[in-house]
Amino acid sequence: MRLVFMGTPDFALAALKALIEAGHTLLAAYCQPPRPAGRGHKEQPSPVQAYAEGQGIPVRHPASLKAPEDQAAFAALEADLAVVAAYGLILPKAILAAPRLGCLNIHASLLPRWRGAAPIQRAIMAGDSETGVTIMRMDEGLDTGPMLLAEKVPIGPETTAGRLHDQLAAMGARLIVRALAEFDHLTATAQPEMGVTYAAKIRRDEGRIDWRQPADTVERLVRAMAPTPGAWFEHGGERIKLLEARIETGSGVPGQVGGPPLRIACGADAIRPLRLQRAGRAPMAVEEFLRGYDLPAGTVLA
């Protein structure tokens, strides 16, 4: 097919590579504009932009798709279909209607659960036992379109957002190639009206650990924020990320430090940190962390 690809981060890159390998013609790649990154805050292209340019695919990154000239430029591509994966912009009606066969979205959840921006993290935070990928026809709603394909994956007790992201990116790449190969034979199914949830974008302050919460809630937050942006707590004016932890039975004042080597009481039970990271430092195992950082027993973390 003659395709337009619309995506920005690493999650989308897996699908773009798979579509190229499957022999489809990529007319253009749409992605978010370059953003400042790194110590020098220089503008860096997104993973999709960098790869597409390396493949000789024309790249466009309009700040919005509402302008008539941008919509006309998109329609002029005369695509059979647009494939969308973590693009980052809402597609107006004119964009949705431009490709001959419409627009397909690769969404990292089992719709209608976790519509929205952060389905991977929200599924882990909520304690879901499974998630997956849905290939859907796009409409004007937020992830509300009819479904063509879906596949499940379990969320285990050690599943982090990073690991789940990689699993679902590979699954989405495989499913979108299958969807295009079987396009004429697939039946679109409306999403159920029951069970709708929304995966709001992760706010910066959501990573702060509230030790008054039960240990299982804290541990899920740690996994949902790992490896980035990281769940964190403050001590001595320093922000410390907790990247890996396990639940332990016990009780105490929420936030109270015990050991050895390190144990932190929660609203119910306790957390045993396994891997931590100080600002500007590499992640390290708890034993190494404590050799260079004083966190005495009896300290109560806010």
N, C-alpha and C positions, 0 to 999 in steps of 0.2 A: 504493500500500500504506500501511497504518498502521505507522509505523516508530518505533522508539526508536534514537536515535543515541548512540554511546558513543565519545568521543574527546576529546583535550585540546589538542594543540599545533596550529601552523599546518598541518602535514601533513594533519591531519584536517579542518581548516576547508574545504579545497577540496572535499572530498566532501560535507560538510554543505550547502554552497552549491549544489552540483550536484543533490542530492536535492530540495532545495526548488524549484529551477528546473524540475525534471522533474515537479513536481506531486504529489509524495508528501506524505502527512500526517505531520508530525513531532509525536509525542505528548509527547516529552520528550527532553532532551539530558543525558546523564551525562558528567561530566568530573571531573578532579582538583580538589580544593579550591584556593581562591586561595592563592598563595604570596607571601612577602615579596620585593620586587624594587625595584631602583633605589636611589638614594642614601639615600632616607629609609626604605628597607626596609618600605614600606607594602605591605599585601596587595594583590595585583593579580589580577584574574580571568584565566583562560586565554583564548587566542584563541577557542576554541569557546564558552566561557561568555559572553564579551562579545558575540559575534555572535548566539548563540541568544537571549539576553535582548533584544537589539535587534530580533529578529524576533518577539518575543512567545512564544517557545517555553519552556515550563517547564524549569528547569535544576535538576538534582540533583547533588550532589557528596559522596556518603558516603565516609568514609575507608576503608571496606571494604564488601564485599557479602556478608559471611558472616552477618550478623545476620538472624534470621528476619523481623523487621519490615521490613528493607530488601528482602528477597527477596519478601515479600508485596506491598509497595508496587510493586515492579517488575512482578510478575505481574498486579496489578490494572489495569495499563495496557492489557492485552489486545491487545498488538501482534501484527501479522502476522509481523514480523521485526525483529531488531536488527542494525544495521550498526555494526561496531566498527573503529576506525582509531586506532592509537597511543593507546589509552585509558590504560594505565598500571596497571590492576588485573587480576588473574587472575579469570576469571568462574567461580564455583562451578557445580556441576551444576544446581542449582535455577534459576539465572539462564539457563543455556544452554537449558534445557528449557521455559522460560516462553513465549517467543513461538511462535505457531502454526507458523511455518515455520523456527524455529531462529535461529541467529546467523551472520552472514557477517562475515568479517574481510578488510580491505584490508591486505595485507602487502607491504612494500617490498623484496621479493627474489623470485628464481625458486626457490621451494621445491622440494626440501627444503634447498637451500643457504641459509645464513644465517637459520635460525630464531632468534628472540630479539629483544633490545631495540635493537641498533644495526646493522641490516643494511646501511645506506648506507655508514657509515664503514668497516665491516669489509670490504666488497667492494672499496673503493678501496685500503685498506691491504694487502689480499692480492694486489693486482695483477690482479683479475678483468677480463676483457675485455668482459663484459656483465653486466647485472643486469636488473631489471624489477619488475613488480607481479604478485602472485598474489591472486585472489579465492578464498577458501576457506570451506567450512563449518567452523565451530568445533566442537571436541570438548574433552575435559578435558586434553589434552596441550598442550605449548608449541608452538604453530604446527604441529600434526601432522595437522590435519583434511584431508579430501579437497578437491581443487581443482576449481573451476568454470571459471575463466578465468585466462589469464596472457598477458602481453605483455612483449617484451624491449626493452632500450635498450642501445646500446653505451656502454662506459666508455672515453673517449679519454684521450690523454696530458695534456690540460688540464682534465679533469673534476674539479671540486671537490665536496665534500660539499654545499655550498650549492646549486650548480647542479643536481646530481643530485636533491637533495631536491625542488626545485621541479618538475623534470621528472616525477618519480615521483608527486608529489602530484596533478598535473594528470592523469596517466595513471590513477591510482587512482580519481579522481573520475569520469572517463569510463567506466572499466570497471565500477564499481559500478552506475552508471545502466544500462549495458547488461545487467549481470547480472540486475537486477530486471525489466527489460523482457522478457528472454528466459528468465526463471526457470523456467517450466514446461517448457522445451525443453532445458535444460542438463543434462548428465550429470556427476555428481561422480566424479572420478578419484582413486584413492588415490595418495598420494605415494610415489615410489620409495624403497626401503629403502636404496639406495646413494646416497652423495653428501651425507649429512646433515652440516651444520656448524652451529655455534652462534655467534651474534653477541652476545657478552656486552656488557653496558652499559659504555660508555667510562669508565674510571677517570680521576680527575683527573691522576694521575702519568703516564698514558700519553702525554700531550702533550709530555713532556720529550724533546728530541732527544738521541739517543745517537749521537755522531759516529763511534763505532767501527763502526756499521752501514754497509753499502754506500750510496752516494749514491742509488741508485734506491729503496731502502727509506725513506730519509729524505725524499725528494721525495714519495713516496706518502703518508707520514705528514702532511706539510705540506698536501697536497690533501685528505686525509681529515678534517683538523681545521679546514679553512677554510670559512666565515669564523669559526666559533666551535666549540669553545673556543679554538682556535689552538694550533699546535705552538710550543714555546718552548725557549729556552736562557737560562742565567744568565750575567751578566758584571757584575763590580763590585757584586755584591749586588742587582742589578736583573734582573727577569724580562723578557725581550724576546721578543715573538711573531714568528715567521716565517710570513707569510701567503701568500707566493708565491715560488717558486724554480725553478731549472732545473738539470739535471745537466750537468756538464762533465767531460771526461777530465782525468786528472792524478793525482798522488799526493802524499803528505805525511803528517805526523803527524796522526792523527785529531783534529779540532777546531782545527787551526792555521789562523789567519787570513792570507789573502794578498789581493792586489788587483792593479791597480785594477779597478772600484771596491771590490769585496768578493768574496772567494772563501773557502770554508771546506772544508778537506780532510776526507774521510770515510774509512771503512775500506777502501773502494774508490772511486776517482774522487773528485769534489768537488761541492759545491753552490754555485751562484751565487745568492745572495739577490736578489730583485727588489722585494719589498715587506715592510716590517717595521712593528712597532708597539711603542712603549714604553708602560709602564703609565700610564694616565690621558691618553694622547695619541691623536690620530687616526692611522690607518694612513698610511704614506708610502712613496714610492719610495725605493730604496736611496740614491740620490744625495742626496736631501733628508735622509734619516736621518743620513747621515755628516757632513753640514754641522753637525749639532747634537749629534753623539755621537762620542766618540773611541774607535775600535776599531782600534788600530794593528796593522800587519802583524807577524807573528811571535807574536801573542797565541795561546795555546792555550786554547780553551774546554773546560770540563770536560764 
